[in-house]
Every structure is written in C-alpha cells, then in structure tokens.
Amino acid sequence: MHSQKRSRLAKLSVLILAATPSMCQTTTGSGGSELTFCGGARPIYWSSKDTTETIGQVKEHNAVGKVACGWGRT
C-alpha cells in the first residue's frame, strides 16, 4: 500500500476512534432537544468545484458516518 494512503487511513482510524465515544453521548441544546452525531449528521456530497482538501474532509465525515451510524447499509 502506498505510504501516503496508509498515512491517511491511519489518520482516519484515529479520527473514528476519537470521535466514536462522543457520538454516543447525548447533549441537550438550548432548546432542550437531545442530539447525537447519528441523530443530527447526514452524509455530505461534494461538487466538482470543491477543492481537493474539501473533498477529503467530506470523505472523512462520511467514513465516520458509515462506521458509527451505518450509512450506506441496505
């Protein structure tokens, strides 16, 4: 595997592991409604006009959603 790709996968794994516990916590907003990552986040789509950096961030967000929330499963 290419070293840059391996590095990106390692960073993504750390991101997922670091974010997972907080995704399970329930927070109360100023309106009193409860919200979790999976309850409020949705997949993001990018445009051909987006930068490479933006597309990478969108892919990371969506990867977390796939692992934590089961996005894309049928």
C-alpha positions as CSV (number, residue, x, y, z in Angstrom):
1,M,0.0,0.0,0.0
2,H,1.3,3.5,-0.8
3,S,2.7,5.3,2.2
4,Q,0.5,8.4,1.8
5,K,-2.6,6.3,1.5
6,R,-1.5,4.3,4.6
7,S,-1.0,7.5,6.5
8,R,-4.4,8.9,5.5
9,L,-6.0,5.6,6.6
10,A,-4.2,5.8,9.9
11,K,-5.4,9.3,10.5
12,L,-8.9,8.4,9.6
13,S,-8.8,5.4,12.0
14,V,-7.7,7.7,14.8
15,L,-10.4,10.2,13.9
16,I,-13.1,7.5,14.0
17,L,-11.8,6.1,17.3
18,A,-11.5,9.5,18.9
19,A,-15.0,10.6,17.8
20,T,-16.9,7.4,18.5
21,P,-17.4,7.9,22.3
22,S,-18.7,11.4,21.8
23,M,-21.1,10.2,19.1
24,C,-22.9,8.1,21.7
25,Q,-23.3,10.9,24.2
26,T,-26.5,12.8,24.2
27,T,-26.3,16.5,24.5
28,T,-29.0,19.0,25.2
29,G,-29.1,22.1,23.1
30,S,-30.5,25.5,24.2
31,G,-34.0,24.3,23.0
32,G,-33.8,21.3,25.2
33,S,-33.7,18.8,22.4
34,E,-31.4,15.8,22.6
35,L,-29.0,15.3,19.7
36,T,-26.3,12.7,18.9
37,F,-24.0,12.6,15.9
38,C,-26.0,9.9,14.2
39,G,-29.3,11.7,15.0
40,G,-28.2,15.0,13.5
41,A,-25.4,14.3,11.0
42,R,-26.1,13.3,7.4
43,P,-23.9,12.3,4.5
44,I,-22.3,15.2,2.6
45,Y,-21.9,15.3,-1.1
46,W,-19.2,17.3,-2.9
47,S,-19.2,19.2,-6.2
48,S,-16.6,19.1,-8.9
49,K,-16.0,22.8,-8.0
50,D,-14.8,21.8,-4.4
51,T,-11.2,21.7,-3.6
52,T,-9.3,18.5,-3.1
53,E,-9.0,19.4,0.6
54,T,-12.7,19.9,1.0
55,I,-13.5,16.6,-0.8
56,G,-11.0,14.8,1.5
57,Q,-12.8,16.3,4.6
58,V,-16.2,15.3,3.2
59,K,-14.9,11.7,2.6
60,E,-13.7,11.6,6.2
61,H,-17.0,12.8,7.6
62,N,-18.9,10.2,5.5
63,A,-16.5,7.4,6.6
64,V,-17.2,8.2,10.2
65,G,-20.9,8.1,9.5
66,K,-20.6,4.7,7.8
67,V,-18.8,3.2,10.8
68,A,-20.7,4.9,13.6
69,C,-24.2,5.2,12.0
70,G,-24.3,2.5,9.4
71,W,-24.7,4.9,6.4
72,G,-24.9,3.1,3.1
73,R,-26.0,-0.2,4.5
74,T,-29.1,-1.7,3.0
